[in-house]
Amino acid sequence: MKNLASRFLKDESGATAIEYGLIASLIAVVIIGAATTLGSKISNTFSQVSNQLR
């Protein structure tokens, strides 16, 4: 039983998976934020061009 507990405490594969998951979610949040901002700017640009063509 003691051996099982010591192996469990030394195993870091779960922590690594959690770290990769956190990094991936942070990257996704940054991409979503950038896409939202870029989408707004592109929409405004097209609206301005459309207004100029009228």
PAGUVO-385873 format. One record per atom (N, C-alpha, C, O): residue number from 1; residue in one letter; atom name; x, y, z. Coordinates in steps of 0.02 Angstrom, whole numbers, plus 50000, padded with zeros to 5 digits. Atoms other than C-alpha are relative to their C-alpha. Layout:
<sites>
<resi: NUM&resn: A&name: CA&x: X&y: Y&z: Z>
...
</sites>
This chain:
<sites>
<resi: 1&resn: M&name: N&x: 50041&y: 49940&z: 50000>
<resi: 1&resn: M&name: CA&x: 50000&y: 50000&z: 50000>
<resi: 1&resn: M&name: C&x: 50043&y: 50063&z: 50000>
<resi: 1&resn: M&name: O&x: 50028&y: 50112&z: 49966>
<resi: 2&resn: K&name: N&x: 49954&y: 49944&z: 49997>
<resi: 2&resn: K&name: CA&x: 50143&y: 50117&z: 50041>
<resi: 2&resn: K&name: C&x: 50032&y: 50013&z: 49932>
<resi: 2&resn: K&name: O&x: 50042&y: 50070&z: 49912>
<resi: 3&resn: N&name: N&x: 49969&y: 49995&z: 50066>
<resi: 3&resn: N&name: CA&x: 50223&y: 50080&z: 49873>
<resi: 3&resn: N&name: C&x: 49950&y: 50032&z: 49950>
<resi: 3&resn: N&name: O&x: 49971&y: 50073&z: 49909>
<resi: 4&resn: L&name: N&x: 50051&y: 49973&z: 50044>
<resi: 4&resn: L&name: CA&x: 50059&y: 50121&z: 49783>
<resi: 4&resn: L&name: C&x: 49992&y: 50075&z: 50011>
<resi: 4&resn: L&name: O&x: 49985&y: 50113&z: 49964>
<resi: 5&resn: A&name: N&x: 50007&y: 49929&z: 49984>
<resi: 5&resn: A&name: CA&x: 50044&y: 50288&z: 49873>
<resi: 5&resn: A&name: C&x: 50060&y: 50040&z: 49976>
<resi: 5&resn: A&name: O&x: 50052&y: 50096&z: 49951>
<resi: 6&resn: S&name: N&x: 49941&y: 49963&z: 50022>
<resi: 6&resn: S&name: CA&x: 50223&y: 50338&z: 49833>
<resi: 6&resn: S&name: C&x: 50002&y: 50005&z: 49924>
<resi: 6&resn: S&name: O&x: 50023&y: 50057&z: 49897>
<resi: 7&resn: R&name: N&x: 50003&y: 49996&z: 50073>
<resi: 7&resn: R&name: CA&x: 50200&y: 50295&z: 49648>
<resi: 7&resn: R&name: C&x: 49948&y: 50051&z: 49978>
<resi: 7&resn: R&name: O&x: 49959&y: 50089&z: 49931>
<resi: 8&resn: F&name: N&x: 50052&y: 49952&z: 50016>
<resi: 8&resn: F&name: CA&x: 50040&y: 50397&z: 49645>
<resi: 8&resn: F&name: C&x: 50024&y: 50071&z: 50009>
<resi: 8&resn: F&name: O&x: 50009&y: 50114&z: 49968>
<resi: 9&resn: L&name: N&x: 49975&y: 49932&z: 49987>
<resi: 9&resn: L&name: CA&x: 50126&y: 50549&z: 49720>
<resi: 9&resn: L&name: C&x: 50055&y: 50021&z: 49951>
<resi: 9&resn: L&name: O&x: 50063&y: 50080&z: 49937>
<resi: 10&resn: K&name: N&x: 49946&y: 49984&z: 50047>
<resi: 10&resn: K&name: CA&x: 50272&y: 50537&z: 49597>
<resi: 10&resn: K&name: C&x: 49974&y: 50008&z: 49928>
<resi: 10&resn: K&name: O&x: 50009&y: 50037&z: 49887>
<resi: 11&resn: D&name: N&x: 50027&y: 49997&z: 50068>
<resi: 11&resn: D&name: CA&x: 50160&y: 50522&z: 49443>
<resi: 11&resn: D&name: C&x: 49978&y: 50071&z: 49984>
<resi: 11&resn: D&name: O&x: 49933&y: 50098&z: 50017>
<resi: 12&resn: E&name: N&x: 50017&y: 49931&z: 50019>
<resi: 12&resn: E&name: CA&x: 50152&y: 50692&z: 49357>
<resi: 12&resn: E&name: C&x: 49967&y: 50004&z: 49931>
<resi: 12&resn: E&name: O&x: 49960&y: 50059&z: 49905>
<resi: 13&resn: S&name: N&x: 50029&y: 49999&z: 50067>
<resi: 13&resn: S&name: CA&x: 50070&y: 50642&z: 49193>
<resi: 13&resn: S&name: C&x: 49932&y: 50036&z: 50000>
<resi: 13&resn: S&name: O&x: 49916&y: 50070&z: 49951>
<resi: 14&resn: G&name: N&x: 50064&y: 49965&z: 49995>
<resi: 14&resn: G&name: CA&x: 49900&y: 50707&z: 49250>
<resi: 14&resn: G&name: C&x: 50010&y: 50075&z: 50004>
<resi: 14&resn: G&name: O&x: 49973&y: 50113&z: 49973>
<resi: 15&resn: A&name: N&x: 49986&y: 49929&z: 49993>
<resi: 15&resn: A&name: CA&x: 49975&y: 50875&z: 49298>
<resi: 15&resn: A&name: C&x: 50022&y: 50029&z: 49933>
<resi: 15&resn: A&name: O&x: 50003&y: 50086&z: 49916>
<resi: 16&resn: T&name: N&x: 49977&y: 49977&z: 50066>
<resi: 16&resn: T&name: CA&x: 50057&y: 50890&z: 49127>
<resi: 16&resn: T&name: C&x: 49940&y: 50007&z: 49953>
<resi: 16&resn: T&name: O&x: 49936&y: 50056&z: 49916>
<resi: 17&resn: A&name: N&x: 50059&y: 49996&z: 50043>
<resi: 17&resn: A&name: CA&x: 49892&y: 50854&z: 49039>
<resi: 17&resn: A&name: C&x: 49958&y: 50061&z: 50019>
<resi: 17&resn: A&name: O&x: 49931&y: 50094&z: 49975>
<resi: 18&resn: I&name: N&x: 50038&y: 49942&z: 49977>
<resi: 18&resn: I&name: CA&x: 49806&y: 50988&z: 49144>
<resi: 18&resn: I&name: C&x: 50034&y: 50064&z: 49976>
<resi: 18&resn: I&name: O&x: 50001&y: 50110&z: 49954>
<resi: 19&resn: E&name: N&x: 49963&y: 49941&z: 50023>
<resi: 19&resn: E&name: CA&x: 49943&y: 51113&z: 49102>
<resi: 19&resn: E&name: C&x: 49990&y: 50011&z: 49925>
<resi: 19&resn: E&name: O&x: 49979&y: 50068&z: 49904>
<resi: 20&resn: Y&name: N&x: 50012&y: 49993&z: 50072>
<resi: 20&resn: Y&name: CA&x: 49925&y: 51078&z: 48916>
<resi: 20&resn: Y&name: C&x: 49929&y: 50022&z: 49986>
<resi: 20&resn: Y&name: O&x: 49917&y: 50062&z: 49940>
<resi: 21&resn: G&name: N&x: 50070&y: 49979&z: 50008>
<resi: 21&resn: G&name: CA&x: 49737&y: 51097&z: 48932>
<resi: 21&resn: G&name: C&x: 49991&y: 50074&z: 50015>
<resi: 21&resn: G&name: O&x: 49955&y: 50109&z: 49980>
<resi: 22&resn: L&name: N&x: 50004&y: 49929&z: 49983>
<resi: 22&resn: L&name: CA&x: 49756&y: 51266&z: 49017>
<resi: 22&resn: L&name: C&x: 50033&y: 50043&z: 49947>
<resi: 22&resn: L&name: O&x: 50006&y: 50096&z: 49930>
<resi: 23&resn: I&name: N&x: 49967&y: 49962&z: 50053>
<resi: 23&resn: I&name: CA&x: 49878&y: 51326&z: 48884>
<resi: 23&resn: I&name: C&x: 49956&y: 50002&z: 49938>
<resi: 23&resn: I&name: O&x: 49949&y: 50055&z: 49907>
<resi: 24&resn: A&name: N&x: 50043&y: 50003&z: 50059>
<resi: 24&resn: A&name: CA&x: 49761&y: 51269&z: 48745>
<resi: 24&resn: A&name: C&x: 49939&y: 50045&z: 50009>
<resi: 24&resn: A&name: O&x: 49918&y: 50079&z: 49962>
<resi: 25&resn: S&name: N&x: 50059&y: 49958&z: 49989>
<resi: 25&resn: S&name: CA&x: 49612&y: 51357&z: 48825>
<resi: 25&resn: S&name: C&x: 50020&y: 50074&z: 49999>
<resi: 25&resn: S&name: O&x: 49981&y: 50115&z: 49975>
<resi: 26&resn: L&name: N&x: 49977&y: 49931&z: 50002>
<resi: 26&resn: L&name: CA&x: 49713&y: 51517&z: 48847>
<resi: 26&resn: L&name: C&x: 50011&y: 50023&z: 49928>
<resi: 26&resn: L&name: O&x: 49993&y: 50079&z: 49910>
<resi: 27&resn: I&name: N&x: 49990&y: 49984&z: 50070>
<resi: 27&resn: I&name: CA&x: 49764&y: 51513&z: 48665>
<resi: 27&resn: I&name: C&x: 49933&y: 50009&z: 49965>
<resi: 27&resn: I&name: O&x: 49925&y: 50054&z: 49923>
<resi: 28&resn: A&name: N&x: 50067&y: 49994&z: 50030>
<resi: 28&resn: A&name: CA&x: 49582&y: 51486&z: 48615>
<resi: 28&resn: A&name: C&x: 49967&y: 50066&z: 50019>
<resi: 28&resn: A&name: O&x: 49935&y: 50098&z: 49976>
<resi: 29&resn: V&name: N&x: 50029&y: 49936&z: 49979>
<resi: 29&resn: V&name: CA&x: 49527&y: 51637&z: 48717>
<resi: 29&resn: V&name: C&x: 50032&y: 50058&z: 49963>
<resi: 29&resn: V&name: O&x: 49997&y: 50104&z: 49942>
<resi: 30&resn: V&name: N&x: 49965&y: 49948&z: 50037>
<resi: 30&resn: V&name: CA&x: 49659&y: 51745&z: 48634>
<resi: 30&resn: V&name: C&x: 49977&y: 50002&z: 49927>
<resi: 30&resn: V&name: O&x: 49966&y: 50056&z: 49899>
<resi: 31&resn: I&name: N&x: 50022&y: 50003&z: 50070>
<resi: 31&resn: I&name: CA&x: 49608&y: 51686&z: 48461>
<resi: 31&resn: I&name: C&x: 49929&y: 50027&z: 49992>
<resi: 31&resn: I&name: O&x: 49914&y: 50064&z: 49946>
<resi: 32&resn: I&name: N&x: 50069&y: 49976&z: 50003>
<resi: 32&resn: I&name: CA&x: 49424&y: 51718&z: 48496>
<resi: 32&resn: I&name: C&x: 49998&y: 50076&z: 50008>
<resi: 32&resn: I&name: O&x: 49961&y: 50110&z: 49973>
<resi: 33&resn: G&name: N&x: 49998&y: 49927&z: 49990>
<resi: 33&resn: G&name: CA&x: 49462&y: 51892&z: 48561>
<resi: 33&resn: G&name: C&x: 50027&y: 50036&z: 49939>
<resi: 33&resn: G&name: O&x: 50000&y: 50088&z: 49920>
<resi: 34&resn: A&name: N&x: 49971&y: 49968&z: 50059>
<resi: 34&resn: A&name: CA&x: 49570&y: 51934&z: 48411>
<resi: 34&resn: A&name: C&x: 49952&y: 49996&z: 49941>
<resi: 34&resn: A&name: O&x: 49944&y: 50045&z: 49904>
<resi: 35&resn: A&name: N&x: 50048&y: 50007&z: 50055>
<resi: 35&resn: A&name: CA&x: 49441&y: 51867&z: 48288>
<resi: 35&resn: A&name: C&x: 49941&y: 50046&z: 50009>
<resi: 35&resn: A&name: O&x: 49916&y: 50075&z: 49960>
<resi: 36&resn: T&name: N&x: 50056&y: 49955&z: 49987>
<resi: 36&resn: T&name: CA&x: 49303&y: 51967&z: 48371>
<resi: 36&resn: T&name: C&x: 50019&y: 50072&z: 49984>
<resi: 36&resn: T&name: O&x: 49981&y: 50108&z: 49952>
<resi: 37&resn: T&name: N&x: 49976&y: 49932&z: 50013>
<resi: 37&resn: T&name: CA&x: 49404&y: 52128&z: 48365>
<resi: 37&resn: T&name: C&x: 50011&y: 50011&z: 49926>
<resi: 37&resn: T&name: O&x: 49990&y: 50062&z: 49898>
<resi: 38&resn: L&name: N&x: 49987&y: 49994&z: 50071>
<resi: 38&resn: L&name: CA&x: 49460&y: 52097&z: 48187>
<resi: 38&resn: L&name: C&x: 49935&y: 50001&z: 49960>
<resi: 38&resn: L&name: O&x: 49928&y: 50038&z: 49912>
<resi: 39&resn: G&name: N&x: 50065&y: 50001&z: 50034>
<resi: 39&resn: G&name: CA&x: 49283&y: 52055&z: 48134>
<resi: 39&resn: G&name: C&x: 49963&y: 50066&z: 50005>
<resi: 39&resn: G&name: O&x: 49933&y: 50088&z: 49957>
<resi: 40&resn: S&name: N&x: 50032&y: 49934&z: 49991>
<resi: 40&resn: S&name: CA&x: 49217&y: 52218&z: 48206>
<resi: 40&resn: S&name: C&x: 50032&y: 50052&z: 49955>
<resi: 40&resn: S&name: O&x: 49998&y: 50092&z: 49924>
<resi: 41&resn: K&name: N&x: 49965&y: 49951&z: 50041>
<resi: 41&resn: K&name: CA&x: 49350&y: 52319&z: 48118>
<resi: 41&resn: K&name: C&x: 49986&y: 49989&z: 49925>
<resi: 41&resn: K&name: O&x: 49976&y: 50038&z: 49889>
<resi: 42&resn: I&name: N&x: 50016&y: 50014&z: 50070>
<resi: 42&resn: I&name: CA&x: 49318&y: 52232&z: 47952>
<resi: 42&resn: I&name: C&x: 49929&y: 50021&z: 49983>
<resi: 42&resn: I&name: O&x: 49916&y: 50050&z: 49931>
<resi: 43&resn: S&name: N&x: 50070&y: 49980&z: 50010>
<resi: 43&resn: S&name: CA&x: 49131&y: 52259&z: 47970>
<resi: 43&resn: S&name: C&x: 49994&y: 50076&z: 49994>
<resi: 43&resn: S&name: O&x: 49959&y: 50101&z: 49951>
<resi: 44&resn: N&name: N&x: 50001&y: 49927&z: 50003>
<resi: 44&resn: N&name: CA&x: 49159&y: 52444&z: 48004>
<resi: 44&resn: N&name: C&x: 50030&y: 50026&z: 49934>
<resi: 44&resn: N&name: O&x: 50004&y: 50073&z: 49905>
<resi: 45&resn: T&name: N&x: 49968&y: 49980&z: 50063>
<resi: 45&resn: T&name: CA&x: 49274&y: 52458&z: 47853>
<resi: 45&resn: T&name: C&x: 49952&y: 49989&z: 49942>
<resi: 45&resn: T&name: O&x: 49946&y: 50033&z: 49899>
<resi: 46&resn: F&name: N&x: 50047&y: 50013&z: 50054>
<resi: 46&resn: F&name: CA&x: 49146&y: 52378&z: 47738>
<resi: 46&resn: F&name: C&x: 49940&y: 50048&z: 50003>
<resi: 46&resn: F&name: O&x: 49915&y: 50069&z: 49951>
<resi: 47&resn: S&name: N&x: 50055&y: 49951&z: 49993>
<resi: 47&resn: S&name: CA&x: 49010&y: 52491&z: 47808>
<resi: 47&resn: S&name: C&x: 50021&y: 50068&z: 49973>
<resi: 47&resn: S&name: O&x: 49982&y: 50101&z: 49939>
<resi: 48&resn: Q&name: N&x: 49975&y: 49935&z: 50024>
<resi: 48&resn: Q&name: CA&x: 49116&y: 52645&z: 47772>
<resi: 48&resn: Q&name: C&x: 50005&y: 50000&z: 49923>
<resi: 48&resn: Q&name: O&x: 49986&y: 50048&z: 49891>
<resi: 49&resn: V&name: N&x: 49994&y: 50005&z: 50073>
<resi: 49&resn: V&name: CA&x: 49152&y: 52586&z: 47595>
<resi: 49&resn: V&name: C&x: 49930&y: 50001&z: 49968>
<resi: 49&resn: V&name: O&x: 49920&y: 50034&z: 49918>
<resi: 50&resn: S&name: N&x: 50068&y: 50002&z: 50026>
<resi: 50&resn: S&name: CA&x: 48968&y: 52549&z: 47567>
<resi: 50&resn: S&name: C&x: 49968&y: 50069&z: 50003>
<resi: 50&resn: S&name: O&x: 49934&y: 50089&z: 49956>
<resi: 51&resn: N&name: N&x: 50027&y: 49932&z: 49993>
<resi: 51&resn: N&name: CA&x: 48920&y: 52722&z: 47630>
<resi: 51&resn: N&name: C&x: 50031&y: 50047&z: 49949>
<resi: 51&resn: N&name: O&x: 49997&y: 50092&z: 49923>
<resi: 52&resn: Q&name: N&x: 49966&y: 49957&z: 50049>
<resi: 52&resn: Q&name: CA&x: 49048&y: 52803&z: 47515>
<resi: 52&resn: Q&name: C&x: 49974&y: 49986&z: 49929>
<resi: 52&resn: Q&name: O&x: 49974&y: 50031&z: 49887>
<resi: 53&resn: L&name: N&x: 50024&y: 50017&z: 50067>
<resi: 53&resn: L&name: CA&x: 48977&y: 52711&z: 47364>
<resi: 53&resn: L&name: C&x: 49929&y: 50022&z: 49987>
<resi: 53&resn: L&name: O&x: 49907&y: 50023&z: 49930>
<resi: 54&resn: R&name: N&x: 50071&y: 49979&z: 50008>
<resi: 54&resn: R&name: CA&x: 48799&y: 52772&z: 47394>
<resi: 54&resn: R&name: C&x: 49995&y: 50067&z: 49970>
<resi: 54&resn: R&name: O&x: 49940&y: 50092&z: 49959>
</sites>
